[in-house]
C-alpha cells in the first residue's frame, strides 16, 4: 500500500468525457487545490477533451511516476479505466460521482470541496482492492492479456448457441459447463455483472474469486467462491462468436480450444473514502435495501 502519510503534493485529475457542464466543477476543484498549494496535473485525454491547451497533461504512466493522488470525476466506468492503468504505481484514488450507481465514486458533487478539504488533511479511510489478470492462449501462444478490477467475462455472441466451457482450477478439473458464459469476479466486481447473474456479494476485504455462470443449461451449475490464490483455466470446447472481456473494456475473440488463464494480480488499488464511510451504507443506498418511507415498514 502507498505511504499515505506523505503529503499529496501533486494531484492528478481524471474526468469522464461527454459530461454536461463539467467544466464549472473542474474549475472549482482546480482553484480549490491550487489555493491549498497542490500542484494539479490532468490526465492527457481529460485535458484534450476539456480543451485545456495550457494545462500540464500527463499519460497514465507519467501520472503513476509523478502524482501522489488521483481524483476521478465520473462514474464507476471512469474509475475502472484509470484504476487498471494506475494499479502498478500505487497511486491512491478518490472518486467524485458524476455517474449513476457510484459504488467506487462515492463523493457526491454537492459539497465535494468540504469533503476534499478534510480528506486532504488526513481525515479519510483507506481501502485496498484486489485485481485479476489474465492471458488468452492459442496453440500455446499468448494472443491477448488483460487486467480487471471488476471481472473477466467469457460470453457467447448475440444469436449464437450456448458456449461449452471446460474449467480447471489449480490443475484440477472442475466441470464442463454449457451456458451463455462465465463471469470471474473480484470482490469489487461482485456488485456488478456477477450480481445480476445471481452471484454472491463478497465484502471487498475478502480474499476470494467468484465464478458465476451466465444462464447455465444445468441448474446445478451454481456460483462458487474460490481462494484468491487459485489459477483458473477456461478452455473453449464448443461455440460460436465467443469472446472474453476484461471489465467490459478490453476484448478478444475466441476460437475452439483457446484457453484463458486467470489469477489474482500482484497489484492492488487503494481507494480513499471520507471519514465515516461504510461499505454497508453503500450497499443499502445503491441496492435500495429496506427502502421504506420514514416511520413505515418497521416492527413495533
C-alpha positions as CSV (number, residue, x, y, z in Angstrom):
1,X,0.0,0.0,0.0
2,X,1.3,3.5,-0.7
3,X,2.6,5.6,2.1
4,X,-0.5,7.7,2.9
5,X,1.4,9.8,5.5
6,X,3.2,11.6,2.6
7,X,1.5,14.9,1.8
8,X,-0.4,14.9,-1.5
9,X,1.9,17.4,-3.3
10,X,0.9,16.5,-6.9
11,X,-2.7,15.6,-7.6
12,X,-4.0,14.3,-11.0
13,X,-7.5,15.0,-12.3
14,X,-9.3,12.4,-14.4
15,X,-12.7,13.4,-15.7
16,X,-15.3,11.4,-17.6
17,X,-15.8,12.6,-21.1
18,X,-19.1,13.9,-22.6
19,X,-20.4,15.2,-19.2
20,X,-22.6,18.2,-19.5
21,X,-21.4,21.4,-17.7
22,X,-18.4,19.6,-16.2
23,X,-16.1,22.5,-16.9
24,X,-17.5,24.5,-14.0
25,X,-17.0,21.7,-11.5
26,X,-13.5,21.1,-12.7
27,X,-12.6,24.7,-12.5
28,X,-13.8,24.8,-8.9
29,X,-11.7,21.8,-7.9
30,X,-8.6,23.2,-9.6
31,X,-8.9,26.6,-8.0
32,X,-9.5,24.9,-4.6
33,X,-6.5,22.6,-4.9
34,X,-4.2,25.4,-6.1
35,X,-5.2,27.7,-3.3
36,X,-4.1,24.9,-0.9
37,X,-0.7,24.7,-2.6
38,X,-1.2,21.4,-4.5
39,X,0.3,21.0,-8.0
40,X,-2.5,19.9,-10.4
41,X,-2.0,17.8,-13.5
42,X,-4.5,16.5,-15.9
43,X,-4.8,13.0,-17.5
44,X,-4.0,13.7,-21.1
45,X,-7.4,12.6,-22.5
46,X,-9.1,14.8,-19.9
47,X,-7.0,17.8,-20.9
48,X,-7.7,17.2,-24.6
49,X,-11.5,16.8,-24.1
50,X,-11.7,19.9,-22.0
51,X,-9.6,21.9,-24.4
52,X,-7.0,22.8,-21.7
53,X,-4.2,23.6,-24.1
54,X,-2.1,25.3,-21.4
55,X,-2.6,22.7,-18.7
56,X,0.0,20.2,-17.6
57,X,-1.1,17.0,-19.1
58,X,0.2,13.5,-18.4
59,X,-0.2,10.0,-19.6
60,X,-1.3,7.4,-17.0
61,X,2.3,6.2,-16.9
62,X,3.5,9.7,-16.1
63,X,0.8,10.1,-13.5
64,X,2.0,6.9,-11.9
65,X,5.5,8.2,-11.7
66,X,4.8,11.8,-10.5
67,X,1.4,12.0,-8.8
68,X,0.7,11.4,-5.1
69,X,-3.1,11.1,-5.6
70,X,-5.7,10.9,-8.4
71,X,-9.1,12.5,-8.2
72,X,-11.6,10.8,-10.5
73,X,-14.7,12.8,-11.6
74,X,-17.2,10.4,-13.3
75,X,-18.9,7.1,-12.8
76,X,-17.6,3.7,-11.9
77,X,-16.6,3.1,-15.6
78,X,-14.2,6.1,-15.5
79,X,-12.8,4.8,-12.2
80,X,-12.3,1.3,-13.6
81,X,-10.4,2.5,-16.6
82,X,-7.9,4.6,-14.7
83,X,-7.6,2.2,-11.8
84,X,-6.3,-0.6,-14.0
85,X,-3.7,1.8,-15.5
86,X,-2.5,3.2,-12.2
87,X,-2.5,-0.1,-10.3
88,X,1.2,-0.8,-10.9
89,X,2.1,2.5,-9.4
90,X,0.2,2.6,-6.1
91,X,-1.4,5.9,-6.7
92,X,-4.4,6.2,-4.3
93,X,-7.8,7.2,-5.8
94,X,-10.6,9.5,-4.7
95,X,-13.9,9.3,-6.6
96,X,-16.4,12.1,-7.1
97,X,-19.6,10.7,-8.5
98,X,-20.8,12.0,-11.9
99,X,-22.5,8.8,-12.9
100,X,-25.5,6.8,-11.7
101,X,-24.6,4.0,-9.2
102,X,-21.2,5.1,-7.9
103,X,-20.0,2.1,-5.9
104,X,-16.4,3.3,-6.3
105,X,-17.0,7.0,-6.9
106,X,-18.7,7.8,-3.6
107,X,-18.4,11.5,-3.0
108,X,-21.4,13.5,-4.2
109,X,-20.8,16.5,-6.4
110,X,-22.7,18.7,-4.0
111,X,-20.4,19.6,-1.1
112,X,-17.4,17.9,-2.7
113,X,-15.0,20.7,-1.7
114,X,-15.8,20.4,2.0
115,X,-15.2,16.7,1.9
116,X,-12.0,17.0,-0.1
117,X,-10.7,19.6,2.4
118,X,-11.0,17.1,5.2
119,X,-9.6,14.2,3.2
120,X,-6.5,16.1,2.1
121,X,-5.6,16.9,5.7
122,X,-5.7,13.1,6.5
123,X,-9.3,12.6,7.5
124,X,-10.1,9.6,5.3
125,X,-10.4,5.8,5.3
126,X,-8.1,3.9,3.0
127,X,-9.3,0.6,1.4
128,X,-7.3,-1.7,-0.7
129,X,-8.9,-3.7,-3.5
130,X,-7.6,-6.7,-5.5
131,X,-7.5,-7.1,-9.3
132,X,-7.4,-10.1,-11.7
133,X,-5.0,-10.6,-14.5
134,X,-5.4,-12.9,-17.4
135,X,-4.0,-14.1,-20.7
136,X,-5.5,-15.8,-23.7
137,X,-3.5,-18.7,-25.3
138,X,-4.0,-20.0,-28.8
139,X,-1.9,-23.1,-29.8
140,X,0.4,-22.3,-26.8
141,X,1.0,-18.6,-27.8
142,X,-0.3,-15.6,-25.8
143,X,-2.6,-13.6,-28.1
144,X,-4.1,-11.2,-25.5
145,X,-3.5,-10.0,-22.0
146,X,-5.7,-8.0,-19.7
147,X,-6.4,-6.8,-16.2
148,X,-9.7,-6.4,-14.4
149,X,-10.9,-4.5,-11.3
150,X,-14.4,-6.0,-11.6
151,X,-14.5,-9.1,-13.7
152,X,-13.3,-11.2,-16.6
153,X,-16.3,-12.3,-18.7
154,X,-16.4,-15.2,-21.2
155,X,-19.6,-15.0,-23.2
156,X,-21.3,-16.1,-26.4
157,X,-22.3,-13.6,-29.1
158,X,-25.9,-12.4,-29.6
159,X,-27.8,-15.0,-31.6
160,X,-25.2,-17.7,-31.1
161,X,-25.9,-21.0,-29.4
162,X,-24.6,-22.0,-26.0
163,X,-20.9,-22.0,-25.2
164,X,-19.3,-25.1,-23.8
165,X,-16.5,-24.3,-21.4
166,X,-14.1,-26.6,-19.6
167,X,-13.0,-25.1,-16.3
168,X,-9.9,-26.3,-14.3
169,X,-8.7,-24.8,-11.0
170,X,-5.1,-25.3,-9.9
171,X,-4.7,-28.1,-12.4
172,X,-7.8,-30.0,-11.2
173,X,-10.8,-30.5,-13.5
174,X,-13.9,-28.7,-12.1
175,X,-16.6,-29.1,-14.8
176,X,-17.7,-28.8,-18.4
177,X,-20.4,-26.1,-18.5
178,X,-22.9,-25.3,-21.2
179,X,-24.1,-21.8,-20.7
180,X,-24.3,-18.3,-22.1
181,X,-20.9,-17.7,-20.5
182,X,-19.0,-17.4,-17.2
183,X,-18.1,-14.4,-15.0
184,X,-14.9,-14.5,-13.0
185,X,-15.2,-11.7,-10.4
186,X,-13.2,-9.9,-7.8
187,X,-15.0,-9.0,-4.5
188,X,-15.3,-5.5,-6.0
189,X,-17.0,-7.0,-9.1
190,X,-19.4,-9.0,-7.0
191,X,-21.8,-6.0,-7.1
192,X,-21.5,-5.6,-10.9
193,X,-22.4,-8.1,-13.6
194,X,-21.9,-11.1,-11.3
195,X,-24.7,-9.8,-9.0
196,X,-27.2,-9.5,-11.8
197,X,-26.3,-13.1,-12.8
198,X,-27.2,-14.4,-9.4
199,X,-23.7,-14.4,-7.8
200,X,-23.0,-13.7,-4.1
201,X,-21.9,-10.4,-2.6
202,X,-18.3,-10.5,-1.4
203,X,-17.0,-8.0,1.1
204,X,-14.1,-6.1,-0.6
205,X,-11.7,-7.2,2.3
206,X,-12.2,-10.9,1.5
207,X,-9.6,-12.8,-0.4
208,X,-11.7,-14.7,-3.0
209,X,-12.6,-15.0,-6.6
210,X,-16.2,-15.6,-7.7
211,X,-17.2,-17.9,-10.6
212,X,-20.7,-17.1,-11.7
213,X,-22.3,-19.0,-14.7
214,X,-24.5,-16.9,-17.0
215,X,-27.8,-18.7,-17.7
216,X,-26.3,-22.3,-17.3
217,X,-28.1,-25.2,-19.1
218,X,-27.8,-27.3,-16.0
219,X,-29.4,-25.6,-13.0
220,X,-27.0,-27.5,-10.7
221,X,-24.2,-25.2,-12.1
222,X,-24.1,-22.7,-9.2
223,X,-21.8,-19.8,-8.3
224,X,-18.7,-20.7,-6.3
225,X,-16.1,-18.6,-4.5
226,X,-12.5,-19.8,-4.9
227,X,-9.4,-18.9,-2.8
228,X,-7.7,-15.8,-4.1
229,X,-4.6,-18.0,-4.8
230,X,-6.4,-20.0,-7.4
231,X,-5.2,-20.3,-11.0
232,X,-8.3,-20.7,-13.2
233,X,-8.1,-22.1,-16.7
234,X,-11.0,-21.9,-19.1
235,X,-10.9,-23.8,-22.4
236,X,-13.4,-23.1,-25.2
237,X,-14.7,-26.5,-26.2
238,X,-17.6,-25.5,-28.5
239,X,-19.5,-22.4,-29.5
240,X,-19.6,-19.6,-32.0
241,X,-18.8,-15.9,-31.6
242,X,-17.3,-16.3,-28.1
243,X,-15.3,-13.5,-26.6
244,X,-13.5,-12.6,-23.4
245,X,-13.8,-9.1,-21.8
246,X,-11.8,-7.5,-19.0
247,X,-14.0,-5.0,-17.2
248,X,-16.0,-4.9,-20.5
249,X,-13.3,-2.6,-21.9
250,X,-10.7,-4.8,-23.4
251,X,-11.8,-7.6,-25.7
252,X,-10.6,-10.7,-27.6
253,X,-12.5,-13.0,-29.9
254,X,-12.0,-16.7,-29.2
255,X,-11.8,-19.9,-31.1
256,X,-12.3,-23.6,-30.2
257,X,-9.6,-24.8,-27.8
258,X,-8.4,-21.3,-26.9
259,X,-7.5,-21.1,-23.2
260,X,-7.9,-18.3,-20.8
261,X,-5.7,-18.3,-17.7
262,X,-6.9,-16.1,-14.8
263,X,-5.3,-15.3,-11.5
264,X,-5.1,-12.6,-8.9
265,X,-2.9,-9.7,-10.0
266,X,0.1,-8.9,-7.8
267,X,-1.1,-5.2,-8.0
268,X,-3.8,-3.7,-5.8
269,X,-5.6,-0.3,-5.9
270,X,-6.2,1.9,-2.9
271,X,-9.5,3.9,-2.6
272,X,-9.7,6.8,-0.2
273,X,-13.1,7.4,1.3
274,X,-14.4,10.1,3.6
275,X,-14.2,9.5,7.3
276,X,-17.2,7.5,8.5
277,X,-17.6,5.8,5.1
278,X,-19.3,2.3,5.4
279,X,-19.5,-0.4,2.7
280,X,-22.8,-1.5,4.2
281,X,-24.2,2.0,3.8
282,X,-23.1,1.9,0.2
283,X,-24.9,-1.4,-0.3
284,X,-28.1,0.0,1.3
285,X,-28.0,3.1,-0.8
286,X,-27.1,1.6,-4.1
287,X,-29.2,-1.6,-3.9
288,X,-32.2,0.0,-2.2
289,X,-32.3,-2.3,0.8
290,X,-35.1,-1.8,3.3
291,X,-36.4,1.1,1.4
292,X,-39.3,2.3,3.5
293,X,-40.6,5.9,3.9
294,X,-39.7,7.3,7.3
295,X,-41.7,5.6,10.1
296,X,-43.2,2.9,7.8
297,X,-42.3,-0.8,7.5
298,X,-40.9,-1.0,11.0
299,X,-41.7,-3.7,13.5
300,X,-43.5,-2.4,16.5
